[in-house]
């Protein structure tokens, strides 16, 4: 239900880019933790070890989370008091800047911000 009205000039702020990056990095860490837990449970079943009901519950939960990884990203945004609509706009503005680079002043501005953080952002924007 979040709404966001982008600035009329279409320009990202440094703060928005840093927050987007923080969210994406935190989401990635949480996804890796969930994947590790699921892998450990799968190895337990491959080794034909007895699984408890709790293990089965974790496995089912883990499979559901893998299917809905974006919900983890939403949770990271919202649990910090963020705005999901703004987060998605920042993502799209960075992606557009990466693709178009300099078709107008706003895109050129956003592309410069992208380039300032390119090493960290490229995994999230270019895929």
N, C-alpha and C positions, 0 to 999 in steps of 0.2 A: 504494500500500500504506500510505499515511499514514493514521493514525487520530487523532481528536481528540475528547475529551470536553468539551463546553462546560461552563462554570461552572454550578453548580446554580441560581444566580439569573438566568442568561441574559443577564447584563450584559457588554457590550463594555468593553474598556479603551481609554483614549486611545492607548496604544502600539499596540494591534491596529489601530485605525482609521488611525493614521499609517502603519503598515507596509502595510496594504491600499492606501492611497492611493499610496505610493511604488511598489509593484509595478505598479499599474494605469497610473501615469504612465510608468514605464519601459517597460512593454509597449507602450503607445501610441507612444512614440518609436521603438521597434524596428519596429513594424508600419508606421509611416510611412516608415522607411528602406527596408524591404523593398518597399513599394508603389512608391516612387520608382525603385528599381532595376528592378522589373518594368516600370514605365511606360517607362523609357528603352530597355529591350530591345524592348518592343512598338513603340515609335516607330522603332527601327532597322529592324524588319521592315516597318513601314508604308512606310518610305522605300526599301525594297527594297535595303538595304545588305547586304553579305555578312556572314553570321553565322558565327562560328567554332563549333567543337564546344563550346568552353567557354561561349560565349553561349547555345547551345541548352541546355546543362546547367543554367545559371543560370535560364533561363526555365522549364524544367520544375520545377526546385526551387522557384522562386518561386510557380508555380501550386499546387504541393503545399502550400506554406506558407500561402497564402491560404485554401485549403480547410481547413487545420487551425490556425487562428489561436490557438485556445485552448492549443495545445501550447507556443506562445511564452510565454504567461502562466504556464504550469506551469514552464517553464524558468527564468523570472525568479524565481519563488518558490523553486524547489529549488536554484538556483545560489547563492542567498544563505543557504542552510541552513534555509529555511522549511518549513512543514508545509502541504501542499496541502489537506488536510481542514480545517485551521483556517482557511486563507484562504477556502475556500468557505463555511464557517460564518459568518465575518465578513461576507462579501458578503450572505448570506441574512439575517443579523440586521439589517444596515443597510437592506436592501430592505424587510423586514417593518416596521421602524421608520418608514420613509418612507411606507409604505402605511397603517399602523395608528395611528401617532403616539403614542397615550396610553392604549391599552386596559388596560394594567397598569403597575406601577412599572418593571419591566425595560424594556418597550418605550419608556416615557417617557424613561428614562435613555439608552437607545440613540438615541432620536430627538434628544435634546439633543446628543449627540456628532455625529450626522449634521448637525444644524443648524450646529454649530460649524465644520464643514468643507463645508457644502453647496455652495458655489460649485465646489469642486474635485471633490467626490464625485458630484454630480448626473449627470454624463456616464456614470458607471460603474454607478450604482445604479438609476436610473430607466428604463433601457432594457431 
